[in-house]
């Protein structure tokens, strides 16, 4: 995922929210699956996304 945003964010910004050294991939995947993810596309290309939990 960090490769897809590399054109739009600095390495420092990516490291601040991605924290790959601190993330357990299985826990992260489980947490991601519990959210409703909405993807915005323009001309068939992903333009952005947002996660919405049950509490908003």
C-alpha positions in Angstrom: 0.0 0.0 0.0 2.8 2.4 0.7 3.9 2.3 -2.9 0.5 3.5 -4.2 0.7 6.8 -2.2 4.4 7.4 -2.8 3.8 10.1 -5.4 1.5 12.1 -3.1 3.2 11.8 0.3 6.8 12.2 1.6 8.6 9.1 3.1 8.3 10.7 6.5 4.5 11.1 6.1 4.2 7.5 4.9 6.3 6.2 7.8 4.2 8.2 10.3 0.9 6.4 9.5 2.1 3.1 8.1 4.5 2.1 11.0 5.4 -1.2 9.2 7.8 -2.2 12.0 5.0 -2.0 14.6 2.2 -3.6 12.6 1.1 -7.2 13.0 -0.2 -8.0 9.5 -2.8 -10.5 10.8 -4.2 -8.1 13.4 -4.2 -5.3 10.8 -6.0 -7.4 8.3 -8.6 -8.4 10.9 -9.2 -4.8 11.9 -9.5 -3.8 8.2 -12.1 -6.4 7.5 -14.3 -5.1 10.3 -14.7 -1.7 8.6 -16.8 -0.6 5.7 -14.4 0.7 3.1 -15.7 3.0 0.4 -13.5 3.5 -2.7 -13.9 6.5 -5.0 -12.9 6.0 -8.6 -12.5 8.5 -11.4 -12.2 7.1 -14.9 -11.7 3.6 -13.6 -8.7 4.7 -11.4 -8.8 4.8 -7.6 -9.0 8.4 -6.4 -9.3 7.7 -2.7 -10.9 5.7 0.0 -12.5 6.0 3.4 -13.2 3.5 6.2 -16.3 3.8 8.2 -16.8 1.9 11.4 -20.2 1.0 13.0 -19.9 4.1 15.1 -19.0 6.3 12.2 
